[in-house]
Amino acid sequence: MPELPEVETVANGVDARVRGQRIERVTLGSKPEPLKSPAHVIEETLTGARITRVHRVGKTVVIDVQRRDGAAAQATVHLGMTGRLLVSQAEVPMPPHTHAVLHLHDGREVRFVDPRRFGRVGVVESSEQYAGPGKEPTTIAPEEFAKLFRGRKTPIKSALLNQSLLHGVGNIYADESLFRAGIRPKRHAGRLTRAELHKLHGALQTVLQHAIELGGSSVSDYVDADGVRGFFQLEHRVYSRTGQPCRECGEPIQRIVIGGRSTHFCKKCQK
């Protein structure tokens, strides 16, 4: 599933290509699963609207628009497991499993493609504004970050994946951040010291920023708005490296399951 850096890369790419464009019409597929809002509401909200900004909130791509009546609204796109948001020329053949298309004034199209149909497309009324379920991990202050985990008895890996605490952090970047902070993923979140949590805060922000700079991690279906894969997977130190030597100490990378999620760590470098 695309995580924060991948969604940020997609949102930035789409924003650079379509900001200021008017949506001439909307085409939706026949499958109901990808639609978070009723089809007629999506069409009525977006048809004739001008795109003012595309950005990320958590793991969701948010498209800010100004409607024909001047009111503000938002479209939300969650990529799910295999979703892609592509900007294409109209003459480029439509990929299979395309569930939504924004036809732009200049003839290009924004296409939401999702073979497994776990992604979702919806709209948000102007009075609401999509805010996401938790805190933003790229901007949260160290003390506020530390407070999120006080008294929690769950493993720190599970706490990092709790989207009501921090939205956007997923399996890859939780594992990579815990390795860089030297913290074992099974340790109880509430027992970490203030110094350890501050170190984890710094590691998480560094990992996320570096991953964004490299276009995210392409370990499955993820591509950016042009269909290009990311490169951060080349920087992984533990994630999906089971049995391979640690790049710091040479010990084999271990894999365990925490909360139903594969978890990778080095037993020597992480305490």
Residue pairs with C-beta under 8 A, 6 or more apart in sequence:
1 59
1 79
1 80
1 81
1 170
1 171
2 10
2 59
2 79
2 83
2 216
2 222
3 59
3 168
3 169
3 170
3 171
3 172
3 173
3 216
3 217
4 56
4 58
4 59
4 137
4 138
4 168
4 169
4 170
4 173
4 208
4 211
4 212
5 173
5 208
5 211
5 212
5 214
5 215
5 216
5 217
5 230
5 232
6 79
6 216
6 217
6 222
6 230
7 56
7 58
7 59
7 60
7 61
7 79
7 168
8 56
8 212
8 216
9 212
9 215
9 216
9 224
9 230
10 56
10 61
10 79
10 85
10 224
10 225
11 54
11 55
11 56
11 61
11 62
12 54
12 56
13 87
13 224
13 225
13 226
14 54
14 61
14 63
14 85
14 87
14 110
14 225
15 53
15 54
15 55
17 87
17 108
17 225
18 51
18 54
18 87
18 104
18 108
18 110
19 51
19 52
19 53
19 54
20 50
20 51
20 52
21 50
21 51
21 104
21 105
21 106
21 108
22 48
22 49
22 50
22 51
22 104
22 105
23 46
23 47
23 48
23 49
23 50
23 51
23 65
23 102
23 103
23 104
23 105
24 47
24 48
24 103
24 104
24 105
25 43
25 47
25 103
26 42
26 43
26 46
26 47
26 100
26 101
26 102
26 103
27 100
27 101
27 103
28 35
28 39
28 42
28 43
28 99
28 100
28 101
29 98
29 99
29 100
31 99
31 117
33 117
34 99
34 100
34 112
34 114
34 117
34 119
34 120
34 121
35 42
35 99
35 100
35 120
35 121
35 122
36 76
36 78
36 120
36 121
36 122
37 121
37 122
37 123
41 123
42 75
42 100
42 121
42 122
42 123
45 65
45 67
45 73
45 75
45 123
46 65
46 73
46 75
46 102
46 123
47 68
48 67
48 68
49 65
49 66
49 67
49 68
49 73
50 65
50 66
51 63
51 64
51 65
52 64
52 65
52 66
52 72
53 63
53 64
54 61
54 62
54 63
54 64
55 61
55 62
55 64
56 62
56 168
57 130
57 131
57 132
57 136
57 167
58 132
58 133
58 134
58 136
58 163
58 167
58 168
59 78
59 79
59 163
59 167
59 168
59 170
60 76
60 77
60 78
60 130
60 132
61 76
61 77
61 78
61 79
61 85
62 74
62 75
62 76
62 77
62 130
63 74
63 75
63 76
63 77
64 72
64 73
64 74
65 72
65 73
65 74
65 75
66 72
66 73
67 73
67 126
71 126
72 126
73 123
73 124
73 125
73 126
74 123
74 124
74 126
74 129
74 130
75 121
75 122
75 123
75 124
76 120
76 121
76 122
76 123
76 124
76 130
77 83
77 85
77 112
77 119
77 120
77 121
78 119
78 120
78 121
79 85
79 114
79 119
80 114
80 116
80 117
80 118
80 119
80 120
81 116
81 118
81 119
81 220
81 221
82 114
82 115
82 116
82 118
82 119
82 220
82 221
83 112
83 113
83 114
83 118
83 119
84 95
84 111
84 112
84 113
84 114
84 221
84 222
84 223
84 227
85 110
85 111
85 112
85 113
85 225
86 95
86 110
86 111
86 113
86 223
86 225
86 226
86 227
87 108
87 109
87 110
87 111
87 225
87 226
88 108
88 109
88 111
89 107
89 108
89 109
90 103
90 107
90 108
90 109
94 101
94 111
95 111
95 113
96 113
96 115
97 113
97 114
97 115
97 117
98 111
98 112
98 113
99 112
99 113
99 114
99 117
99 119
99 121
100 111
100 112
100 121
101 109
101 110
101 111
101 112
102 109
102 110
103 109
104 110
112 119
112 121
115 221
124 130
132 167
132 168
133 163
133 164
133 167
134 162
134 163
134 164
134 165
134 166
134 167
135 144
135 145
135 148
135 165
135 166
135 167
136 166
136 167
136 168
137 145
137 166
137 167
137 168
137 169
137 204
137 205
137 208
138 168
138 205
138 208
138 209
140 166
140 201
142 197
142 198
142 201
142 202
145 197
145 198
145 200
145 201
146 194
146 197
146 198
146 201
148 159
148 165
148 166
149 156
149 159
149 165
149 189
149 190
149 192
149 197
150 190
151 190
152 159
152 188
152 189
152 190
153 188
153 189
153 190
154 162
154 188
154 189
154 259
155 185
155 186
155 187
155 188
155 189
155 258
155 259
156 178
156 183
156 185
156 186
156 187
156 188
156 189
156 192
156 200
157 174
157 175
157 178
157 185
157 186
157 258
157 259
157 261
157 263
158 189
158 258
158 259
158 261
159 165
159 189
160 166
160 169
160 174
160 177
160 178
160 204
161 169
161 170
161 171
161 174
161 259
161 261
163 169
169 177
169 204
169 208
171 239
171 261
171 262
171 263
172 217
172 219
172 236
172 239
173 204
173 207
173 208
173 211
174 185
175 185
175 238
175 239
175 263
175 264
175 265
176 207
176 236
176 237
176 238
176 239
177 200
177 203
177 204
177 207
178 184
178 185
178 200
178 203
178 265
178 270
179 237
179 238
179 265
179 266
179 269
179 270
180 203
180 206
180 207
180 237
181 196
181 199
181 200
181 202
181 203
181 204
182 199
182 269
182 270
182 271
183 192
183 196
183 199
183 200
183 270
183 271
184 265
184 267
184 270
184 271
185 256
185 258
185 263
185 265
185 270
186 256
186 258
192 200
210 232
210 235
211 217
211 230
211 232
211 235
214 230
214 231
214 232
214 234
214 235
215 224
215 228
215 229
215 230
215 231
215 232
216 222
216 224
216 230
216 232
217 230
217 232
217 233
217 236
217 239
218 229
218 230
218 231
218 233
219 233
219 239
219 240
222 229
222 230
223 229
223 230
224 230
237 246
237 247
237 248
238 246
238 253
238 264
238 265
238 266
239 264
240 264
241 253
241 264
242 253
242 254
242 255
242 264
243 252
243 253
244 252
244 253
245 251
245 252
245 253
246 252
246 253
246 266
246 268
246 269
248 266
248 269
249 266
249 268
249 269
251 266
251 267
251 268
251 269
253 264
253 265
253 266
254 264
254 265
254 266
254 267
255 262
255 263
255 264
256 263
256 265
257 263
